[in-house]
Amino acid sequence: MTKCSICGNKIAELFLEKIKGTVVKKAGSSKQYPVCFECQKKFPNKEELLKKI
């Protein structure tokens, strides 16, 4: 199971280990951060999501 980078809740996985959520990546970095749907609703744009990580 994957955990959300912001709230720490578990993110459900779909077929072939795809996560039910999204993955954001900082510019200039190869590190990826999984984010759940609840955090996506709280922070609608990418810049706000990356501030909270």
C-alpha positions in Angstrom: 0.0 0.0 0.0 1.1 3.5 -0.8 0.6 6.4 1.6 -0.3 10.0 0.8 2.7 12.3 1.1 0.5 15.0 2.8 -1.9 13.3 5.2 -0.3 9.9 5.5 -3.5 8.0 4.7 -3.3 4.8 2.7 -4.1 5.1 -1.0 -6.0 2.2 -2.6 -4.3 0.4 -5.5 -6.1 -0.7 -8.7 -5.2 -3.4 -11.2 -1.4 -3.8 -11.8 -0.5 -1.7 -8.8 -1.8 1.6 -10.2 -2.7 4.0 -7.3 -6.2 5.5 -7.0 -5.0 9.1 -6.7 -2.3 11.1 -8.5 1.4 11.5 -8.4 3.0 15.0 -8.4 6.7 15.7 -9.1 8.7 18.8 -8.3 10.3 20.6 -11.2 13.9 19.7 -11.6 13.6 16.6 -9.4 12.9 13.0 -10.2 11.2 12.2 -6.9 7.5 11.5 -7.1 5.0 12.1 -4.4 1.6 10.2 -4.3 -1.4 12.3 -3.2 -4.9 11.0 -2.2 -8.2 12.3 -3.6 -9.1 14.1 -0.3 -5.9 16.1 -0.4 -6.5 16.9 -4.1 -9.9 18.4 -3.1 -8.3 20.5 -0.3 -5.5 21.8 -2.5 -6.7 22.1 -6.1 -3.5 23.2 -7.9 -0.1 21.7 -8.1 1.7 24.6 -6.4 -0.4 24.3 -3.2 0.1 20.6 -3.1 3.9 20.9 -3.3 3.9 23.5 -0.5 2.3 21.0 1.9 4.8 18.2 1.0 
